Amino acid sequence: MIRTRTTPGTVGPWSMDSRPAGGPLSQGARVVAVETNTSATVETIHVDQPTAGPSGGYQVPVSGWATGSGQALVSVEARSEGVAVASLGTVERPDVQDRCPDGGWVRGFAGALQASRLPSAFHVDLIGLLDGGSRVPLGTVSGEWEPPVTVADEALRPLMVTSLGRTGSTWLTRLLGQHPQISAYEPFRCEPRAASYWMEMYGALSTPRSYHQILHGELYGPEWWVGTHRSPPAPKRKNPIEDWLAAQHVESLLPFALARIDEFARATAELEGKAGSATHFCEKFGLGSFTQPLLTSLIPGAREILLVRDPRDMICSMLAYNRKRSFVGFGRDQVDSDAEYVRWWRGGIEQSLFEWQDRSDAALRLKYEDLIREPAATLQRIFAHVGVDHDRTTVEAVLDRAVSGKRDAQKLHRTANDADASIDRWRSEFTPELERAAEESLADLVEAFGYAP
């Protein structure tokens, strides 16, 4: 039986919303507005698609063309909440070739946004990447979609810690887990990723290249059902099941994924003795994921913490941790020298800055240094943001429990003699060569985060 939104379904505390019997099928995403920007480099920008109105599914086609002088357009990157959500390639547009300025260029671009991976009210920035390496804003696509789920009161809310490695995220998770209303399962022994796991599954299976394998399966290679390295085939005739796959099929995946996340969170909370008290579960997340903005928009009470550390201290800690554990991790195997490694990290730190800036309204921005120097005041601010008890007695009890337990595991994880020594460690540990590399490649990012040179 094909279940559409005319038939409600319930999975644990997550339920499919229903529509009146005989009512219309889901309209998927709705585009609200499309805006364009011009600049000295990009003189004209025209967006053919999308236009305001329902998209008929969750895939939103984006196409258009631009003209300019000087550096030419190479591709268009779509970014939402600091995260790249699509790459739109350039295409030839002979139909607008006469718009090309003297000595200039004209480029078309085309691709699609998957709205089901975006916040329920989304604003996607279109960023032009030029052949000289610079970026220019081209426009914004704004829209909305109605999540097909209802969140029950008993569902545990996600508390998401987003950071790079060696920024204090494990210690922060340890602290958060000492609060009676927050579940964080054995942070120095395990790193549960239930939300990341199931939302990535949802993200993969909700794309056209995946669900078209149901109708046009190409059964070669591993993971054929994901549609890797395959393009969705153009239907030869109008097929109603294509519309069902694009809307109802996609919608049915979301409550399933959310229910799996909640069941895991409840199981770990019960093991911690918090089955009756926990309102949130804590999970660490990496950068560049659609999951945190999406869950924040879907789930009332979901919270995110953006955690950063002085990039130079972070790199010092990574190098020290590799030496301590006698293995090569954190991307060190990607380059030949430590100086190259410092430069290699620019991309990751830049992504951290994108998210730090673009999600400042919804997320709590936290610096590692504040957590170490002023733990009580910082925890009180965090707990207030989450919406759990944050009185002085609760904060002091959290700190006492965090410091007194799991000392052996903490010692194995630590690379500085004490917490205070972990701040500004780069000043004594960086060689002159590493200092130069950091100054050349990271100085603007260090300043943007508010750290001293």
C-alpha positions in Angstrom: 0.0 0.0 0.0 1.2 3.5 -0.8 0.9 5.7 2.2 0.5 9.4 1.4 -0.1 12.3 3.7 -3.8 11.5 3.7 -2.9 8.6 6.1 -1.2 9.5 9.3 1.6 7.4 10.7 3.2 7.3 14.1 6.7 6.2 15.1 7.4 6.6 18.8 7.1 10.2 19.8 7.3 11.4 16.1 4.2 11.3 14.0 3.4 12.0 10.4 1.0 14.9 10.1 -2.2 14.0 8.2 -4.3 15.8 5.6 -8.0 15.5 5.2 -9.1 12.4 3.4 -9.2 13.1 -0.3 -7.1 16.3 0.2 -4.3 17.4 -2.0 -0.9 15.7 -2.0 2.0 17.5 -0.5 3.3 20.5 -2.4 6.8 20.1 -1.1 8.8 23.3 -0.9 7.5 26.8 -1.7 9.7 29.5 -3.0 8.9 32.9 -1.4 11.4 35.2 -3.1 14.4 35.4 -5.4 16.8 38.3 -5.1 19.8 39.2 -7.2 23.0 41.3 -6.6 25.3 42.9 -9.1 28.9 44.1 -8.6 31.8 45.6 -10.5 32.8 42.1 -11.7 29.3 40.6 -12.3 27.4 43.3 -14.2 24.2 41.4 -14.9 22.6 38.5 -13.1 19.4 36.9 -14.1 17.7 33.9 -12.4 15.4 31.9 -14.7 14.5 29.4 -12.0 13.1 29.2 -9.4 10.1 31.6 -9.4 7.9 32.3 -6.5 5.4 29.5 -5.7 5.2 25.8 -5.0 8.0 23.6 -6.4 5.8 20.5 -6.6 8.4 18.5 -4.6 11.5 19.0 -2.5 13.9 19.6 -5.4 14.1 23.3 -6.3 15.8 23.8 -9.8 18.1 26.8 -10.0 19.3 28.2 -13.3 20.2 31.5 -14.8 23.0 33.5 -16.4 25.4 36.3 -15.6 27.6 38.7 -17.5 30.7 40.6 -16.5 34.2 41.8 -17.2 37.5 40.7 -15.8 37.5 37.4 -13.8 35.0 35.0 -15.3 32.4 33.0 -13.4 33.6 29.4 -12.9 30.7 28.0 -10.7 28.0 29.0 -8.3 28.0 27.8 -4.7 24.7 27.7 -2.8 25.2 28.3 1.0 22.6 28.1 3.8 23.4 28.8 7.5 27.2 28.8 6.6 27.1 25.4 5.0 27.5 24.7 1.3 24.3 22.9 0.2 24.8 22.7 -3.6 27.2 23.4 -6.4 25.8 24.8 -9.6 27.9 24.2 -12.6 28.3 26.7 -15.5 26.7 25.9 -18.8 26.8 27.5 -22.3 23.9 30.0 -22.9 23.9 30.9 -26.6 20.5 32.4 -26.2 21.9 35.3 -24.2 25.3 35.5 -26.0 24.3 39.0 -27.4 24.3 40.3 -23.8 28.0 39.7 -23.4 29.8 43.0 -22.8 32.8 44.0 -25.0 35.8 42.1 -23.9 33.7 40.4 -21.2 32.0 37.1 -20.6 28.6 35.5 -20.3 28.0 32.3 -18.3 24.9 30.2 -17.6 24.6 28.2 -14.4 22.3 25.3 -13.5 21.7 22.9 -10.7 19.2 22.2 -7.9 18.6 22.7 -4.2 17.2 19.8 -2.1 14.8 21.7 0.2 14.2 18.8 2.5 17.8 19.2 3.7 17.3 22.9 4.4 15.7 24.6 7.5 11.9 24.8 7.2 12.3 28.5 6.5 15.4 28.8 4.3 17.5 31.5 2.8 20.1 30.2 0.4 22.9 32.5 -0.8 24.2 32.1 -4.3 27.9 32.8 -4.3 29.8 33.2 -7.6 33.3 31.6 -7.7 35.5 33.4 -10.1 38.5 32.1 -12.0 40.8 34.3 -10.0 39.7 32.6 -6.8 37.5 35.4 -5.4 33.9 35.1 -4.4 31.0 37.5 -5.2 27.4 37.4 -3.9 25.0 36.8 -6.8 21.6 36.5 -5.0 19.4 34.8 -2.5 16.6 32.2 -2.8 14.2 32.2 0.1 11.5 29.6 0.7 9.8 27.3 3.2 8.5 23.9 3.6 6.2 22.3 6.2 7.9 19.5 8.1 5.6 16.4 8.0 6.2 15.6 11.7 4.7 16.5 15.0 7.1 16.4 18.0 5.6 14.9 21.2 6.4 16.5 24.6 8.4 13.4 25.7 10.8 13.4 22.8 14.4 14.2 23.9 15.7 17.4 22.3 19.1 17.5 20.7 21.9 19.6 22.2 24.4 19.9 19.4 28.1 20.8 19.9 29.6 21.9 16.6 33.3 22.2 16.4 36.6 21.2 14.9 38.7 18.6 16.7 40.9 19.5 19.7 38.8 22.5 20.7 37.6 21.2 24.0 34.4 19.5 22.7 34.9 16.3 24.7 35.5 18.2 28.0 32.4 20.3 27.2 30.3 17.2 26.6 31.6 15.8 29.8 30.5 18.9 31.7 27.1 19.0 30.0 26.5 15.3 30.8 26.8 16.0 34.5 23.6 18.0 34.4 20.6 15.9 35.5 18.5 17.1 32.5 21.2 16.4 29.8 22.2 13.0 28.7 25.8 12.6 27.3 26.9 9.0 27.0 30.5 8.3 28.2 32.2 11.2 26.3 35.8 10.1 27.0 35.1 6.5 25.9 32.5 6.9 23.2 31.4 9.5 20.7 27.7 8.7 19.9 26.7 10.0 16.5 23.1 8.8 16.3 21.7 12.1 15.0 24.5 12.4 12.4 24.0 8.8 11.3 20.3 8.8 10.8 20.1 12.3 9.4 22.8 11.5 6.8 20.8 8.5 5.9 17.7 10.7 5.5 19.7 13.2 3.4 21.1 10.6 1.1 17.9 8.7 0.5 15.8 11.9 0.0 17.8 13.0 -3.1 16.5 12.3 -6.6 19.6 10.4 -7.6 18.8 8.0 -4.8 15.1 7.5 -5.0 15.1 7.3 -8.8 16.9 4.0 -8.3 13.6 2.6 -7.1 12.2 3.1 -10.6 15.3 3.1 -12.8 17.7 0.9 -10.7 21.3 0.7 -12.1 22.5 -2.3 -10.2 26.2 -2.0 -10.6 28.8 -1.1 -8.0 28.4 -0.8 -4.2 25.7 1.3 -2.7 23.7 1.5 -5.9 20.6 2.5 -4.0 22.3 5.8 -2.9 22.8 6.7 -6.6 26.4 7.5 -6.3 27.9 8.8 -9.6 24.5 8.5 -11.2 22.3 11.3 -12.6 18.5 11.0 -12.2 17.2 9.9 -15.6 14.6 12.2 -17.3 11.3 10.4 -17.4 10.1 9.5 -20.9 6.5 10.2 -20.0 4.6 11.9 -17.2 4.5 9.3 -14.4 2.5 10.0 -11.3 4.8 7.8 -9.2 7.6 10.2 -9.9 5.7 12.9 -8.1 4.9 10.6 -5.2 8.6 9.8 -4.8 9.5 13.4 -4.9 7.1 14.3 -2.1 5.4 11.6 -0.1 8.4 9.2 -0.2 10.8 11.9 0.9 8.4 12.9 3.7 8.1 9.4 5.1 11.9 9.2 5.7 12.0 12.1 8.1 9.9 10.7 11.0 11.6 7.4 10.7 15.0 8.9 11.1 13.9 11.2 14.0 12.4 8.2 15.8 15.6 6.2 15.5 17.5 9.1 17.0 15.1 9.5 19.9 15.1 5.8 20.7 18.9 5.7 20.9 18.9 8.9 23.1 16.3 7.3 25.4 18.3 4.1 25.7 21.5 5.9 26.7 19.6 8.2 29.1 18.2 5.2 30.8 21.7 3.6 31.2 22.8 6.9 32.8 19.9 6.8 35.3 18.2 9.8 33.7 15.1 8.2 32.1 12.8 10.4 34.1 14.8 13.6 34.2 16.6 14.1 30.9 15.1 16.6 28.5 18.0 16.8 26.1 20.7 14.6 24.7 24.1 15.9 23.8 26.0 15.0 20.6 29.1 16.3 18.9 28.9 17.4 15.3 31.5 18.3 12.7 31.3 21.3 10.3 29.7 21.5 7.0 26.6 19.4 7.8 23.0 20.3 7.0 21.8 18.5 10.1 22.2 21.1 12.8 20.3 23.9 11.1 17.6 21.5 10.0 17.1 20.0 13.5 17.0 23.4 15.0 14.2 24.4 12.7 12.3 21.2 13.1 12.4 20.6 16.8 11.2 23.1 19.4 13.8 23.2 22.2 16.7 21.9 20.0 19.9 23.9 20.7 23.3 24.3 19.2 26.6 25.4 20.6 29.3 26.6 18.2 32.6 25.9 20.0 35.9 27.5 18.8 39.4 27.7 20.0 42.4 29.8 19.0 43.3 28.0 15.7 47.0 28.0 16.6 46.4 26.3 19.9 44.1 23.8 18.2 46.8 22.9 15.7 49.4 22.6 18.6 47.0 20.2 20.4 46.5 18.1 17.3 50.2 17.7 16.7 50.8 16.9 20.4 48.0 14.4 20.4 49.4 12.6 17.4 52.8 12.4 19.1 51.3 11.1 22.4 49.2 8.4 20.7 51.9 7.6 18.1 49.6 7.8 15.1 48.9 10.3 12.3 45.5 11.9 12.6 43.5 15.1 12.1 44.6 15.3 8.5 48.4 15.4 9.2 48.9 12.6 6.6 47.6 15.0 3.8 50.8 17.1 3.8 54.6 16.5 4.1 55.5 19.0 6.8 54.1 20.7 9.9 54.3 24.1 8.2 52.2 22.8 5.3 49.9 21.4 7.9 49.3 24.8 9.4 48.4 26.2 6.0 46.3 23.1 5.2 44.0 24.0 8.0 42.9 27.3 6.5 39.9 25.7 4.8 38.5 24.0 7.9 39.0 27.1 10.0 37.4 29.3 7.3 34.4 26.9 7.4 34.2 27.3 11.1 34.1 31.1 10.7 31.3 30.8 8.1 29.1 28.9 10.6 30.2 31.1 13.5 29.0 34.2 11.6 25.9 32.8 9.8 24.3 30.9 12.8 24.9 33.6 15.5 21.2 34.3 15.9 20.1 30.7 16.7 23.2 29.1 18.2 25.3 29.9 21.3 28.8 30.9 20.3 31.3 29.7 22.8 35.1 30.0 23.1 37.2 27.3 24.7 39.2 29.9 26.6 36.0 31.1 28.4 35.1 27.6 29.4 38.6 27.1 31.0 39.0 30.5 32.6 35.4 31.1 33.8 33.8 27.6 33.9 30.9 28.5 36.3 29.8 31.6 34.5 30.2 29.9 31.1 28.2 26.9 32.2 25.4 29.1 33.6 25.2 30.8 30.2 25.1 27.5 28.4 22.4 26.0 30.6 20.3 29.1 30.3 20.6 28.8 26.5 19.5 25.2 26.6 16.6 25.9 28.9 17.5 23.7 31.9 18.2 24.5 35.5 21.1 27.0 35.8 21.1 28.1 39.4 24.4 28.4 41.2 23.9 25.2 43.2 23.3 23.2 40.0 26.4 24.6 38.2 28.7 23.9 41.2 27.4 20.3 41.4 28.0 19.8 37.7 31.6 21.1 38.0 32.3 18.9 41.1 31.1 15.8 39.4 32.9 16.5 36.1 36.3 17.1 37.8 36.1 14.2 40.2 35.3 11.4 37.8 36.9 9.6 34.8 40.4 11.0 35.7 42.3 8.2 33.8 40.3 8.8 30.6 40.8 12.6 30.8 44.5 12.1 31.3 44.8 10.0 28.2 42.9 12.7 26.2 44.9 15.7 27.5 48.1 17.0 25.9 48.9 19.9 28.2 50.1 19.7 31.8 46.9 21.5 33.0 44.0 23.4 31.5 45.6 26.8 31.9 48.7 25.6 30.0 46.5 24.7 27.1 45.8 28.4 26.4 48.3 30.4 24.2 50.5 27.2 24.1 51.4 28.1 20.5 53.6 30.9 21.7 56.0 28.5 23.3 55.5 25.4 21.1 55.4 26.8 17.5 58.8 27.0 15.8 59.6 30.2 13.9 58.7 28.4 10.7 55.3 27.5 12.1 54.7 31.0 13.4 55.4 32.3 9.9 53.0 29.8 8.3 50.3 30.8 10.8 50.8 34.5 10.2 50.7 34.0 6.4 47.7 31.7 6.2 45.6 32.2 9.3 46.1 35.8 10.5 42.8 37.1 9.1 40.8 34.2 10.6 42.5 34.5 14.0 41.5 38.2 14.0 38.0 37.5 12.8 37.5 35.2 15.8 38.8 37.9 18.1 42.1 36.4 19.2 45.3 38.4 19.7 48.0 38.2 17.1 
